[in-house]
């Protein structure tokens, strides 16, 4: 009898988060793509996060390599802050998208804390492309990484 009660309790605590497509529409704006991308990674919807990427990025970085980069790659300047933490922090500190035709960018300046406690600001642009085939804004992850000018430690 105890095992059944434990199974019921365990089943009620393991709620599967809703699919990102339910809340985020990539056709709507680059912001929606960015928010959906971050939400997908946070909730383990890796396929959806991968689908948020431009075809060029997907051709260069396969599905397995993409997940490895997100999980373990660090920033290009200090090599201490996971690149995903920089992208995630961008959700809170960003400009409105600048859209020019089928290209867009969002200026970001997220602040993250390195493993040794140094606060670092990452001024950069996140690049997006509008894909005519799918009619969606897609995240140019490779273009974004190539365009990161570097991070700056904040004064204490």
Biotite code that builds the C-alpha atoms (Angstrom):
import biotite.structure as struc

atoms = struc.array([
    struc.Atom([0.000, 0.000, 0.000], chain_id="A", res_id=1, res_name="UNK", atom_name="CA", element="C"),
    struc.Atom([2.850, 2.386, 0.784], chain_id="A", res_id=2, res_name="UNK", atom_name="CA", element="C"),
    struc.Atom([4.425, 1.798, -2.641], chain_id="A", res_id=3, res_name="UNK", atom_name="CA", element="C"),
    struc.Atom([1.185, 2.802, -4.396], chain_id="A", res_id=4, res_name="UNK", atom_name="CA", element="C"),
    struc.Atom([0.952, 6.027, -2.382], chain_id="A", res_id=5, res_name="UNK", atom_name="CA", element="C"),
    struc.Atom([4.585, 6.839, -3.209], chain_id="A", res_id=6, res_name="UNK", atom_name="CA", element="C"),
    struc.Atom([3.947, 6.221, -6.889], chain_id="A", res_id=7, res_name="UNK", atom_name="CA", element="C"),
    struc.Atom([0.955, 8.567, -6.859], chain_id="A", res_id=8, res_name="UNK", atom_name="CA", element="C"),
    struc.Atom([2.981, 11.299, -5.149], chain_id="A", res_id=9, res_name="UNK", atom_name="CA", element="C"),
    struc.Atom([5.885, 10.836, -7.558], chain_id="A", res_id=10, res_name="UNK", atom_name="CA", element="C"),
    struc.Atom([3.567, 11.022, -10.559], chain_id="A", res_id=11, res_name="UNK", atom_name="CA", element="C"),
    struc.Atom([2.027, 14.304, -9.421], chain_id="A", res_id=12, res_name="UNK", atom_name="CA", element="C"),
    struc.Atom([5.378, 16.100, -8.983], chain_id="A", res_id=13, res_name="UNK", atom_name="CA", element="C"),
    struc.Atom([6.753, 15.338, -12.441], chain_id="A", res_id=14, res_name="UNK", atom_name="CA", element="C"),
    struc.Atom([4.806, 17.733, -14.623], chain_id="A", res_id=15, res_name="UNK", atom_name="CA", element="C"),
    struc.Atom([5.972, 18.004, -18.220], chain_id="A", res_id=16, res_name="UNK", atom_name="CA", element="C"),
    struc.Atom([6.219, 21.666, -19.247], chain_id="A", res_id=17, res_name="UNK", atom_name="CA", element="C"),
    struc.Atom([4.127, 22.738, -22.236], chain_id="A", res_id=18, res_name="UNK", atom_name="CA", element="C"),
    struc.Atom([5.718, 22.646, -25.684], chain_id="A", res_id=19, res_name="UNK", atom_name="CA", element="C"),
    struc.Atom([7.348, 25.993, -26.648], chain_id="A", res_id=20, res_name="UNK", atom_name="CA", element="C"),
    struc.Atom([5.262, 26.171, -29.836], chain_id="A", res_id=21, res_name="UNK", atom_name="CA", element="C"),
    struc.Atom([2.245, 26.668, -27.629], chain_id="A", res_id=22, res_name="UNK", atom_name="CA", element="C"),
    struc.Atom([3.509, 30.048, -26.379], chain_id="A", res_id=23, res_name="UNK", atom_name="CA", element="C"),
    struc.Atom([6.095, 31.325, -28.849], chain_id="A", res_id=24, res_name="UNK", atom_name="CA", element="C"),
    struc.Atom([5.442, 32.074, -32.522], chain_id="A", res_id=25, res_name="UNK", atom_name="CA", element="C"),
    struc.Atom([8.629, 32.331, -34.545], chain_id="A", res_id=26, res_name="UNK", atom_name="CA", element="C"),
    struc.Atom([6.703, 33.914, -37.436], chain_id="A", res_id=27, res_name="UNK", atom_name="CA", element="C"),
    struc.Atom([5.699, 36.833, -35.215], chain_id="A", res_id=28, res_name="UNK", atom_name="CA", element="C"),
    struc.Atom([9.075, 38.422, -34.345], chain_id="A", res_id=29, res_name="UNK", atom_name="CA", element="C"),
    struc.Atom([12.740, 37.825, -33.570], chain_id="A", res_id=30, res_name="UNK", atom_name="CA", element="C"),
    struc.Atom([11.877, 38.401, -29.887], chain_id="A", res_id=31, res_name="UNK", atom_name="CA", element="C"),
    struc.Atom([9.448, 35.487, -29.956], chain_id="A", res_id=32, res_name="UNK", atom_name="CA", element="C"),
    struc.Atom([12.140, 33.307, -31.518], chain_id="A", res_id=33, res_name="UNK", atom_name="CA", element="C"),
    struc.Atom([14.632, 34.310, -28.825], chain_id="A", res_id=34, res_name="UNK", atom_name="CA", element="C"),
    struc.Atom([12.163, 33.706, -26.001], chain_id="A", res_id=35, res_name="UNK", atom_name="CA", element="C"),
    struc.Atom([11.107, 30.355, -27.487], chain_id="A", res_id=36, res_name="UNK", atom_name="CA", element="C"),
    struc.Atom([14.739, 29.342, -27.943], chain_id="A", res_id=37, res_name="UNK", atom_name="CA", element="C"),
    struc.Atom([15.592, 30.032, -24.300], chain_id="A", res_id=38, res_name="UNK", atom_name="CA", element="C"),
    struc.Atom([12.391, 28.431, -23.014], chain_id="A", res_id=39, res_name="UNK", atom_name="CA", element="C"),
    struc.Atom([13.031, 25.322, -25.139], chain_id="A", res_id=40, res_name="UNK", atom_name="CA", element="C"),
    struc.Atom([16.499, 24.854, -23.690], chain_id="A", res_id=41, res_name="UNK", atom_name="CA", element="C"),
    struc.Atom([15.317, 25.525, -20.151], chain_id="A", res_id=42, res_name="UNK", atom_name="CA", element="C"),
    struc.Atom([12.581, 22.906, -20.457], chain_id="A", res_id=43, res_name="UNK", atom_name="CA", element="C"),
    struc.Atom([14.547, 20.315, -22.445], chain_id="A", res_id=44, res_name="UNK", atom_name="CA", element="C"),
    struc.Atom([12.833, 20.747, -25.814], chain_id="A", res_id=45, res_name="UNK", atom_name="CA", element="C"),
    struc.Atom([16.132, 20.477, -27.705], chain_id="A", res_id=46, res_name="UNK", atom_name="CA", element="C"),
    struc.Atom([14.496, 19.738, -31.055], chain_id="A", res_id=47, res_name="UNK", atom_name="CA", element="C"),
    struc.Atom([12.476, 22.958, -30.870], chain_id="A", res_id=48, res_name="UNK", atom_name="CA", element="C"),
    struc.Atom([15.579, 24.957, -29.883], chain_id="A", res_id=49, res_name="UNK", atom_name="CA", element="C"),
    struc.Atom([17.469, 23.461, -32.833], chain_id="A", res_id=50, res_name="UNK", atom_name="CA", element="C"),
    struc.Atom([14.576, 24.321, -35.165], chain_id="A", res_id=51, res_name="UNK", atom_name="CA", element="C"),
    struc.Atom([14.934, 27.987, -34.049], chain_id="A", res_id=52, res_name="UNK", atom_name="CA", element="C"),
    struc.Atom([18.334, 28.134, -35.781], chain_id="A", res_id=53, res_name="UNK", atom_name="CA", element="C"),
    struc.Atom([18.981, 29.321, -39.339], chain_id="A", res_id=54, res_name="UNK", atom_name="CA", element="C"),
    struc.Atom([19.662, 26.678, -41.984], chain_id="A", res_id=55, res_name="UNK", atom_name="CA", element="C"),
    struc.Atom([23.264, 27.903, -42.237], chain_id="A", res_id=56, res_name="UNK", atom_name="CA", element="C"),
    struc.Atom([23.785, 27.349, -38.519], chain_id="A", res_id=57, res_name="UNK", atom_name="CA", element="C"),
    struc.Atom([22.145, 23.907, -38.636], chain_id="A", res_id=58, res_name="UNK", atom_name="CA", element="C"),
    struc.Atom([24.339, 22.942, -41.627], chain_id="A", res_id=59, res_name="UNK", atom_name="CA", element="C"),
    struc.Atom([27.479, 24.005, -39.769], chain_id="A", res_id=60, res_name="UNK", atom_name="CA", element="C"),
    struc.Atom([26.506, 22.661, -36.337], chain_id="A", res_id=61, res_name="UNK", atom_name="CA", element="C"),
    struc.Atom([24.728, 19.326, -36.250], chain_id="A", res_id=62, res_name="UNK", atom_name="CA", element="C"),
    struc.Atom([22.108, 18.538, -33.637], chain_id="A", res_id=63, res_name="UNK", atom_name="CA", element="C"),
    struc.Atom([24.514, 16.763, -31.278], chain_id="A", res_id=64, res_name="UNK", atom_name="CA", element="C"),
    struc.Atom([27.206, 19.440, -31.563], chain_id="A", res_id=65, res_name="UNK", atom_name="CA", element="C"),
    struc.Atom([24.588, 22.155, -30.980], chain_id="A", res_id=66, res_name="UNK", atom_name="CA", element="C"),
    struc.Atom([23.539, 20.638, -27.673], chain_id="A", res_id=67, res_name="UNK", atom_name="CA", element="C"),
    struc.Atom([27.182, 20.234, -26.639], chain_id="A", res_id=68, res_name="UNK", atom_name="CA", element="C"),
    struc.Atom([27.938, 23.875, -27.493], chain_id="A", res_id=69, res_name="UNK", atom_name="CA", element="C"),
    struc.Atom([24.941, 25.110, -25.518], chain_id="A", res_id=70, res_name="UNK", atom_name="CA", element="C"),
    struc.Atom([25.764, 22.929, -22.516], chain_id="A", res_id=71, res_name="UNK", atom_name="CA", element="C"),
    struc.Atom([29.546, 23.343, -22.337], chain_id="A", res_id=72, res_name="UNK", atom_name="CA", element="C"),
    struc.Atom([30.906, 26.169, -24.514], chain_id="A", res_id=73, res_name="UNK", atom_name="CA", element="C"),
    struc.Atom([32.042, 29.272, -22.687], chain_id="A", res_id=74, res_name="UNK", atom_name="CA", element="C"),
    struc.Atom([32.227, 32.907, -23.681], chain_id="A", res_id=75, res_name="UNK", atom_name="CA", element="C"),
    struc.Atom([34.931, 33.836, -26.193], chain_id="A", res_id=76, res_name="UNK", atom_name="CA", element="C"),
    struc.Atom([36.505, 36.542, -24.004], chain_id="A", res_id=77, res_name="UNK", atom_name="CA", element="C"),
    struc.Atom([36.819, 35.113, -20.494], chain_id="A", res_id=78, res_name="UNK", atom_name="CA", element="C"),
    struc.Atom([36.172, 31.418, -21.137], chain_id="A", res_id=79, res_name="UNK", atom_name="CA", element="C"),
    struc.Atom([34.429, 31.158, -17.775], chain_id="A", res_id=80, res_name="UNK", atom_name="CA", element="C"),
    struc.Atom([30.765, 31.920, -18.425], chain_id="A", res_id=81, res_name="UNK", atom_name="CA", element="C"),
    struc.Atom([28.674, 29.383, -20.347], chain_id="A", res_id=82, res_name="UNK", atom_name="CA", element="C"),
    struc.Atom([27.573, 30.883, -23.683], chain_id="A", res_id=83, res_name="UNK", atom_name="CA", element="C"),
    struc.Atom([24.017, 29.841, -22.893], chain_id="A", res_id=84, res_name="UNK", atom_name="CA", element="C"),
    struc.Atom([24.029, 31.954, -19.720], chain_id="A", res_id=85, res_name="UNK", atom_name="CA", element="C"),
    struc.Atom([24.846, 34.983, -21.874], chain_id="A", res_id=86, res_name="UNK", atom_name="CA", element="C"),
    struc.Atom([21.956, 34.221, -24.247], chain_id="A", res_id=87, res_name="UNK", atom_name="CA", element="C"),
    struc.Atom([19.563, 33.544, -21.371], chain_id="A", res_id=88, res_name="UNK", atom_name="CA", element="C"),
    struc.Atom([20.508, 36.805, -19.637], chain_id="A", res_id=89, res_name="UNK", atom_name="CA", element="C"),
    struc.Atom([19.717, 38.610, -22.915], chain_id="A", res_id=90, res_name="UNK", atom_name="CA", element="C"),
    struc.Atom([16.022, 37.979, -22.342], chain_id="A", res_id=91, res_name="UNK", atom_name="CA", element="C"),
    struc.Atom([16.018, 40.650, -19.644], chain_id="A", res_id=92, res_name="UNK", atom_name="CA", element="C"),
    struc.Atom([18.453, 43.199, -21.102], chain_id="A", res_id=93, res_name="UNK", atom_name="CA", element="C"),
    struc.Atom([17.715, 43.798, -24.769], chain_id="A", res_id=94, res_name="UNK", atom_name="CA", element="C"),
    struc.Atom([16.556, 46.390, -27.245], chain_id="A", res_id=95, res_name="UNK", atom_name="CA", element="C"),
    struc.Atom([13.621, 46.096, -29.557], chain_id="A", res_id=96, res_name="UNK", atom_name="CA", element="C"),
    struc.Atom([14.548, 44.259, -32.754], chain_id="A", res_id=97, res_name="UNK", atom_name="CA", element="C"),
    struc.Atom([15.938, 46.308, -35.613], chain_id="A", res_id=98, res_name="UNK", atom_name="CA", element="C"),
    struc.Atom([14.476, 44.798, -38.766], chain_id="A", res_id=99, res_name="UNK", atom_name="CA", element="C"),
    struc.Atom([15.877, 45.500, -42.224], chain_id="A", res_id=100, res_name="UNK", atom_name="CA", element="C"),
    struc.Atom([14.123, 43.380, -44.814], chain_id="A", res_id=101, res_name="UNK", atom_name="CA", element="C"),
    struc.Atom([14.717, 39.726, -43.973], chain_id="A", res_id=102, res_name="UNK", atom_name="CA", element="C"),
    struc.Atom([17.484, 40.453, -41.463], chain_id="A", res_id=103, res_name="UNK", atom_name="CA", element="C"),
    struc.Atom([17.153, 41.603, -37.858], chain_id="A", res_id=104, res_name="UNK", atom_name="CA", element="C"),
    struc.Atom([19.221, 42.052, -34.765], chain_id="A", res_id=105, res_name="UNK", atom_name="CA", element="C"),
    struc.Atom([18.600, 42.680, -31.115], chain_id="A", res_id=106, res_name="UNK", atom_name="CA", element="C"),
    struc.Atom([21.178, 44.623, -29.120], chain_id="A", res_id=107, res_name="UNK", atom_name="CA", element="C"),
    struc.Atom([21.884, 43.002, -25.803], chain_id="A", res_id=108, res_name="UNK", atom_name="CA", element="C"),
    struc.Atom([24.083, 43.794, -22.828], chain_id="A", res_id=109, res_name="UNK", atom_name="CA", element="C"),
    struc.Atom([23.494, 40.967, -20.376], chain_id="A", res_id=110, res_name="UNK", atom_name="CA", element="C"),
    struc.Atom([25.428, 40.860, -17.151], chain_id="A", res_id=111, res_name="UNK", atom_name="CA", element="C"),
    struc.Atom([26.502, 37.483, -15.859], chain_id="A", res_id=112, res_name="UNK", atom_name="CA", element="C"),
    struc.Atom([28.743, 36.348, -13.020], chain_id="A", res_id=113, res_name="UNK", atom_name="CA", element="C"),
    struc.Atom([31.790, 34.208, -13.715], chain_id="A", res_id=114, res_name="UNK", atom_name="CA", element="C"),
    struc.Atom([32.712, 31.182, -11.621], chain_id="A", res_id=115, res_name="UNK", atom_name="CA", element="C"),
    struc.Atom([35.094, 33.337, -9.560], chain_id="A", res_id=116, res_name="UNK", atom_name="CA", element="C"),
    struc.Atom([32.425, 35.961, -8.815], chain_id="A", res_id=117, res_name="UNK", atom_name="CA", element="C"),
    struc.Atom([33.400, 38.652, -11.339], chain_id="A", res_id=118, res_name="UNK", atom_name="CA", element="C"),
    struc.Atom([30.388, 40.407, -12.874], chain_id="A", res_id=119, res_name="UNK", atom_name="CA", element="C"),
    struc.Atom([30.794, 40.651, -16.651], chain_id="A", res_id=120, res_name="UNK", atom_name="CA", element="C"),
    struc.Atom([28.766, 42.572, -19.232], chain_id="A", res_id=121, res_name="UNK", atom_name="CA", element="C"),
    struc.Atom([28.522, 41.212, -22.780], chain_id="A", res_id=122, res_name="UNK", atom_name="CA", element="C"),
    struc.Atom([27.520, 43.941, -25.240], chain_id="A", res_id=123, res_name="UNK", atom_name="CA", element="C"),
    struc.Atom([26.582, 42.236, -28.491], chain_id="A", res_id=124, res_name="UNK", atom_name="CA", element="C"),
    struc.Atom([23.955, 41.795, -31.154], chain_id="A", res_id=125, res_name="UNK", atom_name="CA", element="C"),
    struc.Atom([21.879, 38.656, -31.582], chain_id="A", res_id=126, res_name="UNK", atom_name="CA", element="C"),
    struc.Atom([21.232, 38.143, -35.300], chain_id="A", res_id=127, res_name="UNK", atom_name="CA", element="C"),
    struc.Atom([18.089, 36.727, -36.900], chain_id="A", res_id=128, res_name="UNK", atom_name="CA", element="C"),
    struc.Atom([16.970, 35.944, -40.452], chain_id="A", res_id=129, res_name="UNK", atom_name="CA", element="C"),
    struc.Atom([13.461, 35.644, -41.819], chain_id="A", res_id=130, res_name="UNK", atom_name="CA", element="C"),
    struc.Atom([13.096, 32.330, -43.638], chain_id="A", res_id=131, res_name="UNK", atom_name="CA", element="C"),
    struc.Atom([10.681, 32.710, -46.570], chain_id="A", res_id=132, res_name="UNK", atom_name="CA", element="C"),
    struc.Atom([10.069, 28.965, -46.798], chain_id="A", res_id=133, res_name="UNK", atom_name="CA", element="C"),
    struc.Atom([8.863, 28.498, -43.240], chain_id="A", res_id=134, res_name="UNK", atom_name="CA", element="C"),
    struc.Atom([7.840, 32.150, -42.805], chain_id="A", res_id=135, res_name="UNK", atom_name="CA", element="C"),
    struc.Atom([9.612, 32.284, -39.456], chain_id="A", res_id=136, res_name="UNK", atom_name="CA", element="C"),
    struc.Atom([12.312, 34.360, -37.788], chain_id="A", res_id=137, res_name="UNK", atom_name="CA", element="C"),
    struc.Atom([15.293, 32.118, -37.091], chain_id="A", res_id=138, res_name="UNK", atom_name="CA", element="C"),
    struc.Atom([18.253, 32.679, -34.783], chain_id="A", res_id=139, res_name="UNK", atom_name="CA", element="C"),
    struc.Atom([21.613, 33.084, -36.562], chain_id="A", res_id=140, res_name="UNK", atom_name="CA", element="C"),
    struc.Atom([23.608, 31.485, -33.768], chain_id="A", res_id=141, res_name="UNK", atom_name="CA", element="C"),
    struc.Atom([26.851, 31.285, -35.762], chain_id="A", res_id=142, res_name="UNK", atom_name="CA", element="C"),
    struc.Atom([26.599, 34.895, -36.956], chain_id="A", res_id=143, res_name="UNK", atom_name="CA", element="C"),
    struc.Atom([25.952, 35.969, -33.394], chain_id="A", res_id=144, res_name="UNK", atom_name="CA", element="C"),
    struc.Atom([29.005, 34.117, -32.048], chain_id="A", res_id=145, res_name="UNK", atom_name="CA", element="C"),
    struc.Atom([31.209, 35.582, -34.777], chain_id="A", res_id=146, res_name="UNK", atom_name="CA", element="C"),
    struc.Atom([29.986, 39.094, -34.008], chain_id="A", res_id=147, res_name="UNK", atom_name="CA", element="C"),
    struc.Atom([30.602, 39.076, -30.240], chain_id="A", res_id=148, res_name="UNK", atom_name="CA", element="C"),
    struc.Atom([33.120, 41.907, -29.738], chain_id="A", res_id=149, res_name="UNK", atom_name="CA", element="C"),
    struc.Atom([34.159, 40.777, -26.278], chain_id="A", res_id=150, res_name="UNK", atom_name="CA", element="C"),
    struc.Atom([33.091, 41.051, -22.709], chain_id="A", res_id=151, res_name="UNK", atom_name="CA", element="C"),
    struc.Atom([34.051, 43.638, -20.156], chain_id="A", res_id=152, res_name="UNK", atom_name="CA", element="C"),
    struc.Atom([34.370, 43.158, -16.396], chain_id="A", res_id=153, res_name="UNK", atom_name="CA", element="C"),
    struc.Atom([32.235, 45.571, -14.408], chain_id="A", res_id=154, res_name="UNK", atom_name="CA", element="C"),
    struc.Atom([33.889, 47.772, -11.801], chain_id="A", res_id=155, res_name="UNK", atom_name="CA", element="C"),
    struc.Atom([33.192, 46.645, -8.269], chain_id="A", res_id=156, res_name="UNK", atom_name="CA", element="C"),
])
